Structure formats: structure tokens, C-alpha cells
Amino acid sequence: MSRMGSGPVNKRSKFGRKERIFGYSVIIPYVAYTAIFWGYPFVWMLILAFTKWNFFSKPRFVWFDNFLKMFTDKVFLQIILNTLNFLAYLIPMILISSLLFALALKKVKFGRTFIMLSFLVANVSSGVAYSLLFSNLFAVNGPVNRVFDALFGVTIPWFSNPQLAIFSICLIITWKFIGYYGLILYAGIQQIPQSLYEAAELDGANKKVLFWKITLPLINPSLVTVTVLAIMLTFGIFTEPYLITGGGPMQRTTTFMIYMYDTAFKRIDPSYATTVAVVTALLSYGLVTLIRKTFEREVSFV
């Protein structure tokens, strides 16, 4: 009797052993990849933030000196103000343009897929290519200024005036991401049951009421998602201001990423650049958390 019962048990144990071997064979490459390309850089980042190193010498621990240095770093404080300035332009521009795109896309009956793909081309285009394109378009003697000069007799200093430079860069970034963020909002609008609109219309609601009382509140998760992505984008801006204005004029378009790059590779101070990166990530995380806690609402269609 014991021999007869041992057969199925052995088969189950062998099958379980094969499953474990297969599971480990799938997990180990991912764990190794994560340890090499994420774990090691993260540990090295923490070491750099508390040391002094210039690529060639041996790292020397300075503990919190790099963090204390930021409180007296006028450029770093200026970059915080620059980022707030970018946010003040970019968030409204992205939200409004993306929402208008999503609402317009909902009204389109033919060629909707083509329009989506057309707007997404900008999102996958080379940052270097379109930055050079727009820098030539908005140049002092560029096509845009020639049109303004012919029609109104004025030329606009798109990239030489500090506020206009920030506005112009935000305009370019909005052009790049309007299709991507617009599709996120469009997906949110599509989730709203048509019966809600029909019931509201029977109660005498007009289009303005439908938008403010139904559409806008019910796409709150999509709006918060787009806002969070736009905030993360703002803290990571590099290509456009670096190629178009070089961080000027008067360092007003210098961003955290430009400052990190210059500090690490031009001033040969990767330790302080890493510290700036850590603080930038914390500031971005803090702002995202604040936005979510302030504006995010639970939405139910029932």
C-alpha cells in the first residue's frame, strides 16, 4: 500500500521541483538586470552624494557638505525659481491644449485614427531635430518674425527676452506632448457613460453645464495623471533650453538637468551634481504628492 501511494507523491514533488526551477530561471535574469543597472547605480549615487570626487581621485567622504552647499548656491536657488516659472506656463498650456484636443477628437467622425497618429508623430520625434527647427522658425530673422513684421510692423524677441524665452520653450514642449496627453484625456472622456449626458439633457442641462458638472469632474483621474506627468516633465527639461537658449538669457531658462550636466562634466564635480539630482527628485516627488492629495478625487460612474 505504501509503495502504491508513493508514486503520485513523487510525481508531484518532481513537478513542483520543475516549476521552481522554471520560476527561478525566469526571475534570476530580471533580478540580475535590476541589480546591475538599477541597484548598483542607486548605491553609487548615494555614495557620491556624501563624498567629494572628480572622476579621477579617490572618493572622499564629506557627509552633508554637498547638501549644505546648496543653501548658499545662488544658481541652484535661481533654478528653483526658473522651475516654478516653467510650471506656471507649462501646466495650464498642457492641460488646456490637451483637453481641447480630446474634446475635438470626440467630435470627429471620420479619420480619427489618422489624426491621433499625426499628433503622436511629434511625441516620438527627435528632441534635437525639432529644437533646431523651432529655433530657426522663431529666430530674430526667422519666418515667424518676418510674418509679424509684414502684418504688424514688429518683431518679437522669442528667445532673448527671459519671460518670452520660457514661454517659447513651454510652447514647443506643449506642441510635442499635446497628442500624448490629449489621448489620456480622450480615454477618460470615453469612459463616461452616455446615459449620464442623456439624463442631464432631459433635466434641461445645456452644454456648459454638461462640461462643468459631468465631463470635468469625471475625468479627474486623467487630469491628475496629465498634471503629474507634466510636473515630472518640467523637472526633467533639458534638450530644448540647452540647444535653443543654452540656459540663458541671464540663466532664466537654466533647468535642473542643465545644471547637473554642467556641474558634472564642465565643472568636473559629479558629487555635487549627484546631490542636486537627489534633491531634485525629492522636490519633484513632494510636489507630485501635494498635487495628488489636493486635487485627486475618487470617481464612480454608478
C-alpha positions in Angstrom: 0.0 0.0 0.0 2.8 2.4 0.8 4.5 1.7 -2.5 1.3 2.4 -4.4 0.8 5.7 -2.7 4.4 6.9 -3.2 4.1 7.1 -7.0 1.8 10.2 -7.2 3.7 11.9 -4.4 7.0 11.5 -6.2 5.4 12.8 -9.4 4.0 15.8 -7.6 7.4 16.6 -6.0 9.2 16.3 -9.3 6.6 18.5 -11.0 6.9 21.1 -8.2 10.7 21.0 -8.5 10.5 21.6 -12.2 8.1 24.5 -11.6 10.6 26.1 -9.1 13.5 25.6 -11.5 11.5 27.3 -14.3 10.4 30.1 -11.9 14.0 30.8 -10.8 15.2 30.7 -14.4 12.7 33.4 -15.3 13.3 35.6 -12.2 17.1 35.4 -11.9 17.9 37.3 -15.2 15.5 40.1 -14.2 16.9 40.2 -10.7 20.5 40.3 -12.1 19.5 43.1 -14.6 17.9 45.1 -11.8 20.9 44.7 -9.5 23.4 45.7 -12.2 21.5 48.6 -14.0 19.4 49.9 -11.1 20.8 48.7 -7.8 24.4 49.4 -8.4 23.8 53.0 -9.8 21.5 53.7 -6.9 24.0 52.7 -4.3 26.8 54.6 -6.2 24.5 57.7 -6.3 24.1 57.6 -2.5 27.9 57.3 -2.1 28.5 60.2 -4.4 26.0 62.5 -2.6 28.1 62.2 0.6 31.5 62.3 -1.0 33.8 64.6 -2.9 35.0 63.1 -6.2 36.2 64.4 -9.6 36.3 61.3 -11.8 40.0 60.7 -11.2 40.7 60.9 -7.5 39.5 58.5 -4.8 36.1 59.5 -3.3 36.5 61.3 0.0 33.5 61.4 2.4 32.3 64.9 3.2 29.0 63.8 4.7 26.4 66.6 4.4 28.7 69.3 2.9 27.2 68.9 -0.6 23.7 69.4 0.8 24.7 72.4 2.9 26.4 73.9 -0.1 23.0 74.2 -1.9 21.7 76.7 0.6 24.3 79.2 -0.4 24.3 78.2 -4.1 22.7 81.2 -5.9 22.4 79.3 -9.2 20.6 76.4 -7.5 18.1 78.9 -5.9 17.7 80.6 -9.3 16.9 77.2 -10.9 14.1 76.6 -8.3 12.5 79.9 -9.3 13.0 79.0 -13.0 11.3 75.7 -12.5 8.3 77.4 -10.8 8.2 79.8 -13.7 8.2 76.9 -16.2 5.4 75.2 -14.2 3.3 78.4 -14.2 3.4 78.4 -18.0 3.6 74.7 -18.9 0.8 73.2 -16.7 -2.0 75.5 -17.9 -0.8 75.2 -21.5 -0.6 71.4 -21.5 -3.9 70.9 -19.6 -5.9 73.4 -21.8 -4.5 72.3 -25.1 -4.7 68.6 -24.3 -8.3 68.9 -23.1 -9.3 70.9 -26.2 -7.7 68.2 -28.4 -9.5 65.4 -26.5 -12.9 67.2 -26.8 -12.3 67.9 -30.5 -11.2 64.3 -31.1 -14.5 63.1 -29.6 -16.4 65.2 -32.2 -14.5 63.8 -35.1 -16.4 61.1 -37.0 -14.0 60.2 -39.8 -10.2 59.8 -39.8 -9.9 59.8 -36.0 -7.1 57.2 -36.1 -5.1 59.3 -38.6 -5.5 62.4 -36.5 -4.2 60.5 -33.4 -1.2 59.2 -35.2 -0.5 62.6 -36.8 -0.3 64.2 -33.3 1.7 61.3 -31.9 4.4 61.9 -34.5 5.5 65.0 -32.6 5.8 62.9 -29.4 8.2 60.4 -31.0 10.2 62.9 -33.0 13.8 63.7 -32.1 14.2 66.4 -29.5 17.4 67.7 -31.2 15.7 67.9 -34.6 12.6 69.9 -33.5 14.6 72.1 -31.2 16.8 73.2 -34.1 13.7 73.6 -36.3 11.8 75.8 -33.8 15.0 77.9 -33.0 15.2 78.7 -36.7 11.4 79.4 -37.0 11.4 81.8 -34.1 14.8 83.4 -34.7 15.1 87.2 -34.9 15.1 87.0 -38.7 13.1 83.8 -38.9 9.8 83.1 -40.8 7.6 83.8 -37.8 9.1 87.2 -37.2 9.0 88.1 -40.9 5.3 87.4 -40.8 4.8 89.6 -37.7 6.9 92.3 -39.3 4.9 92.2 -42.5 1.5 92.2 -40.8 2.1 94.4 -37.7 5.5 96.0 -38.2 7.0 94.4 -35.1 9.4 91.6 -34.3 9.2 89.5 -31.2 12.4 88.6 -29.2 11.2 85.0 -28.6 14.5 83.7 -27.1 16.3 86.9 -26.0 13.7 88.1 -23.5 13.7 86.0 -20.3 9.9 85.6 -19.9 9.3 85.1 -23.7 12.1 82.5 -23.8 10.4 80.5 -21.1 7.1 80.9 -22.8 8.5 79.9 -26.2 10.2 76.7 -24.8 6.9 75.8 -23.0 5.1 76.3 -26.3 7.5 73.9 -28.1 7.2 71.3 -25.3 3.4 71.6 -25.4 3.5 71.0 -29.2 5.4 67.8 -28.6 3.2 66.4 -25.9 -0.3 67.6 -26.8 -1.1 64.4 -28.7 0.1 62.0 -26.0 -1.6 63.8 -23.1 -4.7 64.5 -25.2 -5.1 60.8 -25.8 -5.0 60.2 -22.0 -7.8 62.7 -21.5 -9.7 61.4 -24.5 -9.6 57.9 -22.9 -11.0 59.4 -19.7 -13.8 61.1 -21.6 -14.7 57.9 -23.4 -15.2 56.1 -20.1 -18.1 58.4 -19.1 -21.4 56.7 -19.8 -23.5 58.4 -22.4 -26.6 57.8 -20.2 -25.3 60.4 -17.8 -25.4 63.1 -20.5 -28.8 62.0 -21.7 -30.3 62.1 -18.2 -28.8 65.6 -17.7 -30.2 66.8 -21.0 -33.6 65.6 -20.1 -33.4 67.7 -16.9 -32.6 70.7 -19.1 -28.8 71.0 -18.8 -27.0 72.8 -21.6 -23.6 72.1 -23.0 -21.8 74.4 -20.5 -23.5 72.6 -17.5 -22.6 69.1 -19.1 -19.0 70.1 -19.3 -18.6 71.6 -15.9 -20.8 69.2 -13.9 -20.2 65.9 -15.7 -17.2 65.8 -18.0 -14.7 67.8 -16.0 -15.4 66.1 -12.6 -15.5 62.6 -14.1 -12.1 62.9 -15.9 -10.4 64.0 -12.6 -8.1 60.9 -12.6 -7.0 61.6 -16.2 -6.5 65.3 -15.4 -4.4 64.5 -12.3 -2.4 62.0 -14.4 -1.6 64.6 -17.0 -0.7 67.1 -14.4 1.7 64.7 -12.6 3.3 63.8 -16.0 3.7 67.5 -16.8 5.3 68.2 -13.4 7.8 65.3 -13.9 8.4 66.6 -17.4 9.2 70.1 -16.2 11.8 68.8 -13.7 13.4 66.9 -16.5 13.6 69.5 -19.2 17.0 69.5 -20.9 17.1 69.3 -24.7 15.0 72.3 -25.7 16.6 75.0 -23.4 20.1 73.6 -23.8 20.0 73.7 -27.6 17.9 76.8 -28.1 19.0 79.2 -25.3 21.9 77.4 -23.6 20.2 78.2 -20.3 20.0 82.0 -21.0 19.2 84.8 -21.1 20.5 85.6 -17.6 20.2 81.9 -16.6 16.4 82.2 -16.7 16.0 79.0 -18.7 18.6 77.0 -16.9 16.9 73.9 -15.6 18.0 71.2 -13.0 19.1 68.9 -15.8 21.3 71.6 -17.5 22.8 72.5 -14.1 23.5 68.8 -13.3 25.2 68.3 -16.7 27.3 71.5 -16.5 28.3 70.7 -12.9 29.3 67.1 -13.6 31.0 67.4 -17.0 32.1 71.1 -17.3 33.0 71.9 -13.7 34.1 68.3 -13.1 32.1 67.9 -9.9 29.9 64.8 -10.2 29.5 64.6 -6.5 27.6 67.9 -6.2 25.7 67.1 -9.4 24.5 63.9 -7.8 23.4 65.8 -4.7 21.4 68.2 -6.9 19.9 65.2 -8.7 18.8 63.7 -5.3 17.3 67.0 -4.1 15.6 67.5 -7.5 14.0 64.0 -7.3 12.8 64.8 -3.7 11.3 68.2 -4.8 9.5 66.6 -7.7 8.2 63.7 -5.6 7.0 66.2 -2.9 5.2 68.4 -5.5 3.5 65.4 -7.1 2.4 64.1 -3.7 1.0 67.5 -2.9 -0.9 67.8 -6.2 -2.4 64.3 -5.8 -3.5 64.9 -2.2 -5.0 68.2 -3.1 -6.8 67.5 -6.4 -7.2 63.8 -6.8 -10.8 62.6 -6.3 -12.3 59.1 -6.4 -14.6 58.8 -9.4 -17.6 56.5 -9.7 -20.0 56.2 -12.6 -22.6 54.3 -10.6 
